[in-house]
Amino acid sequence: VAPGEGSLVSWEEDGRRWDVVVAGAGPAGALAAYKLAREGVSVLLVERQSFPRWKVCGACLSPGALEILDAVGLGDVVRNAGGIPLIRMRLFAGRHEASLALRGSMVLSRMALDQALVSAAVRAGATFRPETRATVEGLQSERRRVRLAGPDLEEEVVEARVVIDATGLVGCVRGERPSVSPDSRVGLGAVLEGSSGDVPPGELHMAVGARGYVGLVRLEDGTLDVAAAVDPDALAGRTPAAVVGEILSESGRPPLPSACVHSWRGTPALTRSATATAEARLLRAGDAAGYVEPFSGEGICWALAAGLSAAGAAEEGVRQWRPERAAAWAAIQRQVLGRSKRLCHTLAWGLRRPRIVRSAVAALALAPSLAAPLVRRAGRAPAVGIFGPSRAREAT
Ligand SMILES: Cc1cc2nc3c(=O)[nH]c(=O)nc-3n(C[C@H](O)[C@H](O)[C@H](O)COP(=O)(O)OP(=O)(O)OC[C@H]3O[C@@H](n4cnc5c(N)ncnc54)[C@H](O)[C@@H]3O)c2cc1C
């Protein structure tokens, strides 16, 4: 007999009914699954790709992201996986260059980070199904139906009291269209082989051009992570490597090595927000709820903060879902991430104005300390005071 509303007993019948189904095993989904499993909630974590998987990302973890991992007992995962302390950002625009000291950030490939978080979730008791695409469907007797398509495209339907959509920029709700900013940039990325290039471990090189910007970091295995945000029309008739090469040469940077470990990939439009961050028994977290741009390197931190908050909200929703939970979740997201995202929007506006960027970099070259308040602000953990009931239990 299935436990009734109000109970938190694991609830699975032949793997078809779950307290919570989490779609997407990026930082938001994996951390939500970890936290829920630790609270004894039955949780199925579904990921459409085989794992570990590479994704377009600058691979920089802000101090805020590391603070959140520490707070949930996962502080060691980044160091244990070979994370490299990030000590310097070199900023290039026009022929100007500024060098800014960083403190408390780390670099770790997304293959290693996301795998470590998923492993932690599985150790905590979550069930993980890679190579399985989730599509969220309607409600049926107080449960959300989720259609799962496995690697052989065989389909099955599971039910959950609460679903967390943590599918990043892709989305998993049938028919849903996020609202995309008309001047949104798109992401591009690759991992390149070899020692060529002049990016030592522990440095982030950021080149800003008229059509976008490019970040370069050395990963834990010595390969070079390249991640860019560019105007989509810059790609008309050109390869991602050519567009990125142009931005680098505009700012006086040497060309990139050509051999790829992970070849060039693009993302959908970046600046977006979900039409609703929550619906009945459905919470969106991380990029699935909305994203701005990667320049400030906060996306992973936002995703972790949202995943953690979503775990708290889902846990309460499993006990009892009230209609006002959807509005409450939207308010939590605004409260936790609103300020950081507003700041990131302002930064994105400035980055589209080459004269402002060149003057700012020239000024920072003379007085790097001018950037200190912004670097500190971008590195701070969001106010994740609202983790839900689990947070209260953890603190006691
Ligand atoms: C160019 C670029 C550079 C960036 N650099 C940085 C940086 O240096 N530092 C930083 O903090 N952030 C950076 N970001 C942002 C960061 O990558 C994202 O904000 C972060 O990954 C969001 O995490 P998430 O868990 O919400 O989504 P994701 O990490 O995107 O994970 C979503 C997962 O869901 C899976 N999925 C999708 N659809 C389905 C489905 N239907 N069913 C099951 N699974 C599904 C996907 O395969 C994916 O694994 C960068 C982004 C870009 C584009």
The ligand as an SDF file (V2000), in Angstrom:
LIG
                    3D

 53 58  0  0  0  0  0  0  0  0999 V2000
   29.9960   29.2370  -22.6510 C   0  0  0  0  0  0  0  0  0  0  0  0
   29.6050   28.9790  -21.2120 C   0  0  0  0  0  0  0  0  0  0  0  0
   30.5570   29.0960  -20.2170 C   0  0  0  0  0  0  0  0  0  0  0  0
   30.1920   28.8950  -18.8790 C   0  0  0  0  0  0  0  0  0  0  0  0
   31.1430   29.0000  -17.9300 N   0  0  0  0  0  0  0  0  0  0  0  0
   30.8090   28.8580  -16.6340 C   0  0  0  0  0  0  0  0  0  0  0  0
   31.8000   28.9280  -15.6160 C   0  0  0  0  0  0  0  0  0  0  0  0
   32.9950   29.0450  -15.8760 O   0  0  0  0  0  0  0  0  0  0  0  0
   31.3840   28.8330  -14.3210 N   0  0  0  0  0  0  0  0  0  0  0  0
   30.0730   28.6740  -13.9940 C   0  0  0  0  0  0  0  0  0  0  0  0
   29.7440   28.6360  -12.8040 O   0  0  0  0  0  0  0  0  0  0  0  0
   29.1180   28.5430  -14.9480 N   0  0  0  0  0  0  0  0  0  0  0  0
   29.4650   28.6260  -16.2510 C   0  0  0  0  0  0  0  0  0  0  0  0
   28.5110   28.4670  -17.2090 N   0  0  0  0  0  0  0  0  0  0  0  0
   27.1240   28.1980  -16.8160 C   0  0  0  0  0  0  0  0  0  0  0  0
   26.9370   26.7420  -16.4080 C   0  0  0  0  0  0  0  0  0  0  0  0
   27.4630   25.8880  -17.3920 O   0  0  0  0  0  0  0  0  0  0  0  0
   25.4480   26.4650  -16.2040 C   0  0  0  0  0  0  0  0  0  0  0  0
   24.8240   27.5600  -15.5880 O   0  0  0  0  0  0  0  0  0  0  0  0
   25.2290   25.2190  -15.3480 C   0  0  0  0  0  0  0  0  0  0  0  0
   25.7400   24.0810  -15.9950 O   0  0  0  0  0  0  0  0  0  0  0  0
   23.7370   25.0210  -15.0790 C   0  0  0  0  0  0  0  0  0  0  0  0
   23.5620   23.8000  -14.4050 O   0  0  0  0  0  0  0  0  0  0  0  0
   22.1920   22.9990  -14.5190 P   0  0  0  0  0  0  0  0  0  0  0  0
   22.3180   21.8670  -13.5870 O   0  0  0  0  0  0  0  0  0  0  0  0
   21.0590   23.9290  -14.3940 O   0  0  0  0  0  0  0  0  0  0  0  0
   22.1420   22.4900  -16.0380 O   0  0  0  0  0  0  0  0  0  0  0  0
   23.1640   21.6140  -16.8750 P   0  0  0  0  0  0  0  0  0  0  0  0
   24.4970   21.6170  -16.2720 O   0  0  0  0  0  0  0  0  0  0  0  0
   23.0150   22.0920  -18.2780 O   0  0  0  0  0  0  0  0  0  0  0  0
   22.5920   20.1420  -16.7510 O   0  0  0  0  0  0  0  0  0  0  0  0
   21.3660   19.7920  -17.3350 C   0  0  0  0  0  0  0  0  0  0  0  0
   21.3920   18.3070  -17.6390 C   0  0  0  0  0  0  0  0  0  0  0  0
   20.0890   17.8990  -18.0450 O   0  0  0  0  0  0  0  0  0  0  0  0
   20.2030   16.9350  -19.0690 C   0  0  0  0  0  0  0  0  0  0  0  0
   18.9400   16.9050  -19.7890 N   0  0  0  0  0  0  0  0  0  0  0  0
   18.4610   17.7880  -20.6950 C   0  0  0  0  0  0  0  0  0  0  0  0
   17.2310   17.4280  -21.1130 N   0  0  0  0  0  0  0  0  0  0  0  0
   16.9270   16.2840  -20.4670 C   0  0  0  0  0  0  0  0  0  0  0  0
   15.7840   15.4390  -20.4620 C   0  0  0  0  0  0  0  0  0  0  0  0
   14.7030   15.7070  -21.2000 N   0  0  0  0  0  0  0  0  0  0  0  0
   15.8020   14.3460  -19.6710 N   0  0  0  0  0  0  0  0  0  0  0  0
   16.8810   14.0580  -18.8870 C   0  0  0  0  0  0  0  0  0  0  0  0
   17.9920   14.8310  -18.8580 N   0  0  0  0  0  0  0  0  0  0  0  0
   18.0090   15.9460  -19.6170 C   0  0  0  0  0  0  0  0  0  0  0  0
   21.3700   17.4420  -19.8860 C   0  0  0  0  0  0  0  0  0  0  0  0
   21.9330   16.3960  -20.6570 O   0  0  0  0  0  0  0  0  0  0  0  0
   22.3250   17.9440  -18.7910 C   0  0  0  0  0  0  0  0  0  0  0  0
   23.2290   16.9440  -18.3800 O   0  0  0  0  0  0  0  0  0  0  0  0
   28.8610   28.6020  -18.5550 C   0  0  0  0  0  0  0  0  0  0  0  0
   27.9040   28.4560  -19.5670 C   0  0  0  0  0  0  0  0  0  0  0  0
   28.2710   28.6310  -20.8840 C   0  0  0  0  0  0  0  0  0  0  0  0
   27.2410   28.4420  -21.9690 C   0  0  0  0  0  0  0  0  0  0  0  0
  1  2  1  0
  2  3  1  0
  2 52  2  0
  3  4  2  0
  4  5  1  0
  4 50  1  0
  5  6  2  0
  6  7  1  0
  6 13  1  0
  7  8  2  0
  7  9  1  0
  9 10  1  0
 10 11  2  0
 10 12  1  0
 12 13  2  0
 13 14  1  0
 14 15  1  0
 14 50  1  0
 15 16  1  0
 16 17  1  0
 16 18  1  0
 18 19  1  0
 18 20  1  0
 20 21  1  0
 20 22  1  0
 22 23  1  0
 23 24  1  0
 24 25  2  0
 24 26  1  0
 24 27  1  0
 27 28  1  0
 28 29  2  0
 28 30  1  0
 28 31  1  0
 31 32  1  0
 32 33  1  0
 33 34  1  0
 33 48  1  0
 34 35  1  0
 35 36  1  0
 35 46  1  0
 36 37  1  0
 36 45  1  0
 37 38  2  0
 38 39  1  0
 39 40  1  0
 39 45  2  0
 40 41  1  0
 40 42  2  0
 42 43  1  0
 43 44  2  0
 44 45  1  0
 46 47  1  0
 46 48  1  0
 48 49  1  0
 50 51  2  0
 51 52  1  0
 52 53  1  0
M  END
$$$$
